[in-house]
Structure formats: structure tokens, C-alpha cells
Amino acid sequence: MNYPVNDQTLTMTSREIAEVTGKEHKNVKRDIENMLKELYEDALTFERIYIDSMNRKQTEYVLDKEHTECLVTGYSAMLRMKVIKRMHELEEKTRVPQTLPEALRLAADLAEQKAELENKLAIAGPKADFVDQYVNATGLMGFREVTKILKVKENYLRLFLIDHGIVYRLAGKMTPYSQHIDAGRFEVKTGEAGNGHAFAQAKFTPKGVEWLAGLLARENIKAA
């Protein structure tokens, strides 16, 4: 199928590349650092913090399609093919239909996914009460409030937000990436504390909570 790609940037992380190629993450990071050095580019621009399975802060690199392709040109043909196939899988997720038959096929697929989701929510019973709660929310909400509304554990949601490139840690606080603020999913409140220090606090908007609930629901379907 020939689909035009939408405006969502296609990326792969150094962890994903390591997983696909079977290389150690530290070695993939070293390869990326060497590549960026040769390109005279700042590695910090591509760096992102995540929390590993032992709740430790670690760093990874997030590469766009061009930098990913540049990186794997130095790998063996077999490893290049593995990364290319994975990139194609990711690319398919960012594509939209171009012709009427393709649009109808997509609509049918979405209808099936919706029916499956509704079935899972119906089975969940009382646990699905959060749907009404976040739809009816009218004010800005903090992280803990959102975990209660969506009925998820704090640590799970924290890792989910970081792993999906929604927030990053800055001075010990979760800070949303600018594209999610621009999309109206967060608002950042700034002010000055009593001791004269400036502070910034990110809050979820109702739109952001609803969007996040959709992401979590799709993740649950994939995991089922």
C-alpha cells in the first residue's frame, strides 16, 4: 500500500536498536556517540533519561530515521536488515490511507479494535469507571490525581510516560516535552516560592488525561 507519512517523526531509541540487533546497549550508545562525533553533532541533543527495571536513572539516545540509517551502515548486512525491518514496522504505524479502499480497510480495522476494547472494558466492569471520570474532568490535574483517575500505579505510569517519550526528568521533576504542551495535553505553571526560588509545575489538562487513557487502553490491548 502507498500511504503518505503523517507529520509524526519516526524515531528509534538506542535501546530498541540494541534489542533488534542483539548488541549490548552500551556498545550501541558508543557507536552512536562515535557517529555523532564524526558528524560534528552534539550527542546531548539526542540524549534522553529513562528509568530501568531496578528504578535507576539511565540514558539512551533517540535517533530520527536519517541518523538511524547512518548508524547501521556500519553494521553487518544481517543487522542492517533487522533494523530496516523494524523501521518499516514503525513507519506503517505512522501512515494514513491514500485511497478510498485503503481508508475503508483502515476504518474496518479501527472498528474491530474499538469492539475489542469495548469488550475488554465491559469485562473489567467497575474498573472501567475511570472513563466517565476523565471525560467529565474540568480542571488541571497533578500526577497522583491522574493515577487515581486512571486506576494505575504511580511507578507504572511514571515509566510509561518516560518510555513513550511524553515526559523526561528535569531536576528530579517530570517535565513534558514541548510537543505535548503545544498539543494542549499539559500546562506548566510557573511562580516563585516563599524563599524566592522560581518553580515550574506541570499539570495534565482534561484533554491530556483523555489522550493518555487512550494510549493506556491500546497498550493493554497489545499486551493481552
C-alpha positions as CSV (number, residue, x, y, z in Angstrom):
1,M,0.0,0.0,0.0
2,N,1.2,3.5,-0.8
3,Y,0.4,5.7,2.2
4,P,1.7,9.3,2.7
5,V,3.5,9.6,6.0
6,N,2.0,12.0,8.5
7,D,3.9,14.6,10.5
8,Q,4.8,12.3,13.3
9,T,8.6,12.0,13.4
10,L,9.8,8.4,13.0
11,T,12.4,7.6,15.7
12,M,14.3,4.6,17.2
13,T,16.0,4.6,20.5
14,S,19.4,3.1,21.2
15,R,17.6,0.5,23.4
16,E,15.4,-0.5,20.5
17,I,18.4,-0.8,18.2
18,A,20.2,-2.9,20.8
19,E,17.2,-5.2,21.2
20,V,16.7,-5.7,17.4
21,T,20.4,-6.3,16.7
22,G,21.3,-8.3,19.8
23,K,24.1,-5.8,20.6
24,E,24.7,-4.6,24.1
25,H,23.1,-1.2,24.8
26,K,26.4,0.3,25.9
27,N,28.0,-0.7,22.6
28,V,25.2,0.8,20.6
29,K,25.5,4.0,22.6
30,R,29.2,4.1,21.9
31,D,28.6,3.6,18.2
32,I,26.1,6.5,18.2
33,E,28.5,8.7,20.1
34,N,31.3,8.0,17.6
35,M,28.9,8.7,14.7
36,L,27.7,12.0,16.1
37,K,31.3,13.0,16.8
38,E,32.1,12.4,13.1
39,L,29.0,14.4,12.1
40,Y,30.0,17.3,14.4
41,E,26.7,17.0,16.2
42,D,26.0,17.3,20.0
43,A,25.1,13.9,21.5
44,L,23.2,15.7,24.3
45,T,20.6,16.8,21.7
46,F,19.7,13.1,21.2
47,E,20.0,12.0,24.8
48,R,17.0,11.0,27.0
49,I,16.8,9.8,30.5
50,Y,14.8,6.7,31.4
51,I,14.3,4.5,34.5
52,D,15.4,0.9,34.2
53,S,13.8,-2.1,35.8
54,M,15.8,-1.5,39.0
55,N,14.5,2.0,39.3
56,R,17.8,3.6,38.3
57,K,18.3,6.6,36.0
58,Q,19.9,5.6,32.8
59,T,20.5,7.4,29.4
60,E,19.6,6.4,25.9
61,Y,19.7,8.1,22.5
62,V,16.7,8.8,20.4
63,L,17.6,8.9,16.6
64,D,15.4,10.0,13.7
65,K,15.2,7.9,10.6
66,E,18.2,9.5,8.9
67,H,20.5,9.1,11.9
68,T,19.3,5.5,12.4
69,E,20.1,4.7,8.8
70,C,23.5,6.4,9.0
71,L,24.3,4.4,12.2
72,V,23.5,1.0,10.7
73,T,25.5,1.5,7.6
74,G,28.5,0.4,9.6
75,Y,26.8,-2.8,10.8
76,S,26.7,-6.2,9.1
77,A,24.1,-6.9,6.4
78,M,22.1,-9.1,8.7
79,L,22.0,-6.5,11.5
80,R,21.1,-3.7,8.9
81,M,18.2,-5.8,7.7
82,K,16.9,-6.4,11.2
83,V,16.9,-2.6,11.9
84,I,15.4,-1.8,8.5
85,K,12.5,-4.3,9.0
86,R,11.8,-2.8,12.5
87,M,11.8,0.8,11.0
88,H,9.3,-0.3,8.4
89,E,7.1,-1.7,11.1
90,L,7.3,1.7,12.9
91,E,6.7,3.5,9.7
92,E,3.5,1.6,9.0
93,K,2.1,2.8,12.3
94,T,2.6,6.4,11.3
95,R,1.0,6.1,7.8
96,V,-2.5,7.2,6.8
97,P,-4.6,5.8,3.9
98,Q,-4.4,7.4,0.5
99,T,-7.2,5.8,-1.5
100,L,-10.8,5.0,-0.7
101,P,-10.4,1.2,-0.4
102,E,-7.4,1.7,1.9
103,A,-9.5,4.2,4.0
104,L,-12.3,1.7,4.2
105,R,-9.9,-1.1,5.3
106,L,-8.5,1.2,8.0
107,A,-12.0,2.1,9.2
108,A,-12.8,-1.6,9.4
109,D,-9.7,-2.3,11.4
110,L,-10.4,0.6,13.8
111,A,-14.0,-0.7,14.2
112,E,-12.6,-4.1,15.1
113,Q,-10.1,-2.6,17.6
114,K,-12.9,-0.5,19.1
115,A,-15.1,-3.5,19.6
116,E,-12.3,-5.4,21.2
117,L,-11.5,-2.5,23.5
118,E,-15.2,-2.2,24.5
119,N,-15.3,-5.9,25.2
120,K,-12.3,-5.7,27.4
121,L,-13.7,-2.7,29.3
122,A,-17.0,-4.5,29.8
123,I,-15.2,-7.5,31.2
124,A,-13.2,-5.1,33.5
125,G,-16.6,-3.9,34.9
126,P,-16.1,-1.5,37.8
127,K,-12.5,-0.9,36.8
128,A,-13.8,0.9,33.7
129,D,-15.4,3.7,35.8
130,F,-12.4,5.9,35.1
131,V,-13.8,6.5,31.6
132,D,-16.6,8.7,32.9
133,Q,-14.3,10.4,35.4
134,Y,-11.7,11.6,33.0
135,V,-14.2,12.7,30.3
136,N,-16.0,14.8,32.9
137,A,-12.8,16.3,34.4
138,T,-12.8,20.1,34.1
139,G,-9.6,21.2,35.9
140,L,-5.9,20.7,35.7
141,M,-4.6,17.6,37.5
142,G,-1.4,16.5,39.1
143,F,0.4,13.2,38.5
144,R,-1.1,11.5,41.6
145,E,-4.6,12.6,40.7
146,V,-4.3,11.1,37.3
147,T,-3.0,7.8,38.6
148,K,-6.2,7.6,40.8
149,I,-8.5,8.5,37.9
150,L,-6.9,6.0,35.5
151,K,-6.6,3.3,38.2
152,V,-2.9,2.7,37.6
153,K,0.1,2.5,39.9
154,E,2.3,5.6,40.2
155,N,5.6,3.8,39.2
156,Y,3.9,2.1,36.2
157,L,2.6,5.4,34.9
158,R,5.9,7.2,35.5
159,L,7.8,4.6,33.5
160,F,5.1,4.6,30.8
161,L,5.3,8.3,30.3
162,I,9.1,8.3,30.1
163,D,9.4,5.2,27.9
164,H,6.8,6.7,25.4
165,G,8.7,10.0,25.2
166,I,6.0,12.0,26.8
167,V,8.0,13.4,29.8
168,Y,11.6,13.5,30.9
169,R,13.2,14.1,34.3
170,L,14.5,17.6,34.9
171,A,15.9,18.5,38.4
172,G,14.1,15.5,39.8
173,K,10.7,16.5,38.3
174,M,8.8,15.0,35.4
175,T,8.7,17.6,32.7
176,P,6.6,17.1,29.5
177,Y,8.2,17.5,26.1
178,S,7.2,20.7,24.3
179,Q,5.2,19.0,21.6
180,H,2.8,17.6,24.3
181,I,2.5,21.1,25.8
182,D,1.8,22.6,22.4
183,A,-0.9,19.9,21.8
184,G,-2.7,21.0,24.9
185,R,-2.1,17.9,27.0
186,F,-0.2,19.7,29.7
187,E,0.0,23.1,31.2
188,V,3.1,24.3,33.0
189,K,2.5,26.7,35.9
190,T,5.4,28.9,37.0
191,G,5.8,31.0,40.1
192,E,8.0,32.0,43.0
193,A,8.2,30.1,46.3
194,G,8.3,31.9,49.6
195,N,12.1,31.6,49.7
196,G,12.4,33.5,46.4
197,H,13.2,30.5,44.3
198,A,11.3,30.2,41.0
199,F,9.5,26.9,40.3
200,A,7.6,25.3,37.4
201,Q,5.0,22.6,37.8
202,A,3.4,20.6,35.0
203,K,-0.3,19.6,35.2
204,F,-2.4,17.4,33.0
205,T,-5.3,19.0,31.2
206,P,-8.6,17.1,30.8
207,K,-7.6,16.7,27.1
208,G,-4.3,15.2,28.2
209,V,-5.9,12.8,30.6
210,E,-8.3,11.6,27.9
211,W,-5.5,11.2,25.4
212,L,-3.4,9.3,28.0
213,A,-6.2,7.0,28.8
214,G,-6.5,6.1,25.1
215,L,-2.8,5.3,25.0
216,L,-3.0,3.1,28.1
217,A,-6.0,1.2,26.6
218,R,-4.2,0.5,23.4
219,E,-1.2,-0.7,25.4
220,N,-3.4,-3.1,27.3
221,I,-4.9,-4.5,24.1
222,K,-1.4,-5.2,22.7
223,A,-0.4,-6.9,26.0
224,A,-3.5,-9.1,26.1
